[in-house]
Each structure stands twice: as C-alpha cells, then as structure tokens.
Amino acid sequence: MKKLTIILLIIILFVIIVIVFYFWAKRETVNDKLSVVSYADPLKGKNERVISVMTYNIGYLSGMNNNLAVASQKEFFTRNLEKLVYHLGQIPIDILALQEIDYGSKRSFRVDQHDTIAKLFFPYSLKAINWDKQYVPFPYWPPSVHFGKVLSGQSIMSSWELSNPERIVLKEVDSTPFYYKAFYLDRLLVSVVVQHPELDFLIMNVHAEAFDQATREEQIMKIYQIFKEKRVHYPVILMGDFNSSPGSGEKAIHLFLDDPDIGCAAASAGKVAYPPTFSSENPVERIDYIFYTKDCFEEIESKVLTDFGTISDHLPVYIRLKIK
C-alpha cells in the first residue's frame, strides 16, 4: 500500500510539472506584435519612378536544416547572415519583404536579424511578430535540439516612410489539437502604406499555412478578397510565401495567377512558366510570389534569384516596377 501511494504521488507530481511547463512554455513575451522602426540619417528616400522589390523567406537563416532535428551552430548562422548582407548589397532593393525572420530567438542565437539588416540598408521598417513563445519543444526529439524561446515574424523594409501598419491573423487549422495550437505560429497578412514621393502604395507581406491544404486555400481566398478591397484605395504590391504552387491542383492561388488585372513577378522563363523557389538546394516548385496591380505598375524585369544559394531553404523573388 505504501509503495502504491509513492507511485501515485510521483504520477501527481509529474502531471503538475507537465501542466506548469505547458502554461509557462506557451506564454507570450512581447505585448506589441506590430511596430514601425525608423533609423536616423536615412540612407535613401530617393525620388524615382522605378522601384526594386524583393520577397524572401529566409527560414531564420537555417539553410536546408530548417525544422530538422539538427543541433545549431552559431558559426553557421553567422556565416549565413554575412552572406545575406553581402548579397543584399549587390543589387538595388527599395522594398524588402521577409518571412521567417528571427527577432531574438534561441534557435538563431538571440540575434535580431531584422535590426542587423535594416540598419545597414533601410531607414524605415516594420516588424510583425507571428511566433512568440517562451519555449517551443520542437523538433520533438532529442530535447537538445528544441527551438526553445522563439520570437519571429514577418518584416517589411523600405527606402521610404511607412504608415498605417496592419496585422491580420489568418484562419488557423481547425483539426489540430489544443496543445499543438498553443505552440504554433500565427499565419499573418501584414500591410503598410509606403509614402513614395510620386505615389503612395500598399505593401502586403504574407506567410500562408504550410501543412494543411484546406486551411491554406481558405487563407489565400481571404487574402485575395482583402487585396481587391485594398485596391480601391491604393495601388497594391502583395508578396510572400504562399506555400502553394501553380501545378498543385489548388484553386485559390489561381485567383491571383488568372486575374488579368494582377501582374506576377517571374511568371515565365523560357519553357518554365513559373521558375521554382523551393527548395533552394533543388528547386522544384514555385511557392513564393510578388503580385501587383497592373494599372499602376509596369514591370521592367523580374526573376527568381539563385545567387543567395542555400542560406535559406527558399529562393527570393525580385522585380523592378515603374510607377505609371
């Protein structure tokens, strides 16, 4: 009987520890999920009708190890950040949208990747947090590779001032259990007005659901609806990681691809209608896009950039647009 009591106490203690850990680990650490950041002595602010725009899911600079149970090495992340900075400096970029960028996560050695990039190239920027947890127990095994504290999101960086920021949380996956949702990221549509000297326009940055097709299609349909609504007030450039390829059989992405009023960057390259962006090591599918309103912007050139290599598991998409 005494032995049974001891076992019961151990079980109760274990359950209490699990419950306490659960509520502590899922706790958010930042109150302000959306913030506009400005740096002194603007580097650009030029008055030109041609603008250069790029979108890039940088996968927190984890390369092809993204979401794999691989022990992180600080030197690896430092080199990838240095490579990213180098390549960003080789091409003109006026507007940059980034997904999966860390703002001080344990998995990327608590470096604020946003500040490092923005301070070098962009006087104005926007941080939108979509993943804020005290401790994320993923990858599940072994515990030594857990992400731990995560503070990550979607950034927009600009040569011109930004205003009217908005953070829209997209539909979550209904079928996942409560404990999975407790540690999962928010899927966001982030927007901000760029105050260009010639014409104010809206930049939108999206990171759609990756693992559940039905939810992803609902999200993209909602994004399309918002795109059309916003277009009434501003010219729009929408970009990001849609996690949906033209040949997948998913219908929602074709709302954008088949709309005659919406342009798509890097929409053809010889026999390849949509040059692939994923994975960077062996690109086989297009899931990253830049869409724009044709009546206000004229495409000069666009392409999927391969020079960035495997500092992320995605490749960036780049376009130069002329304001009509």
N, C-alpha and C positions, 0 to 999 in steps of 0.2 A: 504493500500500500504506500509506503514511504517513497519507494522507487517511482511508482506511478505519479505521485504528487510532484516529484522533482521533474519528471519528464513533462508534465503538464505546465509547470512553471516556466520551463525552458521554452516550450512552444508559445506560451503567452508573451514571454519576453521577446522572442523572435518576431512575433506578429507586431508588437508595439514598436520595435526597431524599424520594421519594414514600413509601417504607417508613418512614423516620424520622418523617415528618409524620403518617402514619397512626397509628403507635403513640403518638406524643405527643398528637395531637388527641383520640383516643378515651379518653385517660386520665381517670379519675375524680379529683376534687379533694377530696372530703369522705368521711371514714370513717363517720360516724354518719348514717345515712339516715333516722332517726326520732328526733325529740326533742320533749319536752314543755317548753313555755316558760311561765313564770309571772312576772307583774309585781307589784311591791309595791303596797300600798294598793288592794286590789280595788275595782273601781267598782260591782260589782253584788252577786252572791251572794244574791239575793232568794229568799224562801221563798213561791213562788206555784205553784198547780197548773196555771196556764195558761202555756205556753211558746211562744215565737215562734221559728220555724226557717226558715232560708233556704239555698238552694244556688245557686251562681253560678259558671259557667265564665267567668272574667274575661279569658281569652285574653291574659294578661300586659299587659292594658290597651292592646292594639294596635288596637282597634276593628275596622273592616272590612278592615284591612291584614294581618290575621293570616295568616301563611305566604305572603304575597305578596312579590314581589321589589321592595319599596319601601324607599327609604332612610329610616331612622328619624330623627325629630326630637325632641330632648329636651323641647322645649316642649309637644309633642303628648302625650307620656307624662305630663308634669307636670300638664297640664290634666285628663287623664282620671283621674289619681289623685285630684286635688282634687274632681272630680265624684263619684267613687265614695265618698269620705269624706263629702261633703255628703249624698248620698242615703242612705247607711247611717245617718246621724244623724237622718233624718226619720222612721224607723219603728222600732218596738221589735224588736230581734233578740237572742235569748238564745243561740242556737246558729247558727253560720255555717259552711258548708262551701264551700270554694273550690277550683276546679281551674284548672290552667294559671296558677299564681301564681309569680312570679319571686322568688328569694331573693338576688339579686345577679348578674343576667345582663348581659352586654354589650348584648344587644338592647334591654333596657329601662334602659340607662344605670346599671347596677350598683346600682339602688335595691332594698333589701329591702322589697318590697311587703307582706309578711306583718307585719313589725315595725311598719311605718307604721300599718297598720290596727289591729292587736291592741293596741298601746299606747294608742290612743285609745278603744277600745270594749270590749275583752275582757281580763279579768285572767288567763285561762288559755287556752292554745292549744297546738296540735300541728302540727309541720312534718313532712311526709313527702316526701322527695326522690324524684322519679321520673325526673329527667333531669339528669345531672351529667357534663358533657364539657368538656374543656379547649378544644376548638374544634369547632363544628358547621358544616360547609361547606354550609349551606342557608339560603335558597334558592340553587340551584346557580349561577345567573348573574345579574348580574355578581358577582365576588367581594366587591365593596364592600358588598353587602347581606347577606353571610353573618352568621348569628347569632353566630358566634364562641363565646366562653365562655358556657355555659348552666348555670345552677343553678336548677332549677324543680321544682314539685311540687304537692301537694295539702295544703291546710290545713284544720284544724278549730279553730274559735274558740268559746269558751264563757264563760258567766257563772258557771259552777260548776267546781269542781276536776275534773281529768281523771286517769284511772288506767288501767292495763293496756293501753297502746297496742300495736297490732299492724299490721304492714305486710306484706301478702300480694301477691306478684308474680303477676300473671295470665299465662296462656298467651301465648307470643309467636307471631308469624306464621311458620309453618314455611317458606313458599315464598320468603321474601326472601333475597337473597344475604348472605354473611357481612359484607361491608363496609357494607351497609345496616343490619344488626342492630347493628354496632359503634357506630353513631351514633344509634340510635333510642332513644326513651324507654321506660321500663318502664311497663306498664299495671298500675295498682295498685287494690287494695281496702284501704282504711285504716280501722281501727276503734279506738275508745277508749270507756271507760266514763265516763259523766257522773255525778258524785256529787251528785245533786239531793237536797235535804232531804226530799222526800216519797218519792222512788223512784229508785234507781239505774237508768239505762238505757244502752243501747249506741247510739252514733252510728257509722254507716259511711259512708264517702265513696269514690265510685268514679269512675274515668275509663276507660271501656272503649275498645277498639280502634275506630279511625275508618275505616280504609281496606279492611279485609279482612272480609267478612261472615261467613265460616265461622268464623274465629277469634273474632270478636265474639260470635257465638251460643254458642260453647263457653265463653267467659268469663262471659257472663250466666247460663248454666245453672249454672256453678260458683258464681257469686255467690248464686244462688237457693238452692243447696244449703247454702252457708255461712249464709245468712240463717235458714233453717229450723233449722239446728243451734244457732246462737247464741240463737235464740228460746227454747230450752229453759231457758236460764239468765237471760236478760234480755229486757225489752221492747226492741224494735229500731226505730230510725229509720235508713233507708238512703236516701242521696241522692247526686246527682251527674249527670255527663254519661255517659249510656249509649250515645250515638251510634246509637240505634235508635228508629224511630218506629212507632207502633201500626199505621199503614197500609202499612208497607213490605213486608209478607209475611214478615217474620222472626218465627219462632215463640217464641224464647227470651224476649223482652220480655213476651209474654203469660202467661208463668209467673207474673209479678207482677200484671199487669193483670187476670187472670182468677181469681186466688186470692181466695176470699171472706173470708179471714182477714186480708188485707193491704189497707190503705187507700192511696189515691193522691191526692196533693195536686193541686188544679186539674184534676180529672178531667172537668169539664163546665162549659161556659159557653154557655148557650142552645143553639144548634144545633151548636156546636163541641164535640165530645166531649173532645178534648184540645187546649186552646189552644196554639198553636205557640210555641217558644222559639228557633228558629233559622231564618234568620239575623235578627239584631236589626233590620237595615235593612228587610228584607222578610220577616217571619216566615211560614214555610210548613210547617214540620214540628216535631213535638214530640220532642225527644231528651233533655231534662233532666227529672228526676223527683225527687219525695220520696215514699218508701213508708214505711208504719208499721204496727205490729201493732195491729189494731183492738181487741183485748181489753184493752189497757192505755191506749190513747189515743183520745180523742174529738175529731173535727175540729170546730173552731168556724168557721173561714173559711180559704180558700186561693185563690191566684191567681198568674198569671204577671204579673210587674211590668214595665211598659213605661216607667216614668219614668227608668230608667237609660240609656235611649237606646242609642247605638252606641259606648259606651266599650269594649264587647266585641262580638264577633260573636254572642254568645248573650244571652238574656234570663234573669233569675233567676226561680226559683220560690219562693213564700213560703207558709207555713202557720202557723196558730195552733192548737195542740193543748191539750186539757185532759187532765191525768193523772187517770184514773178512780180 
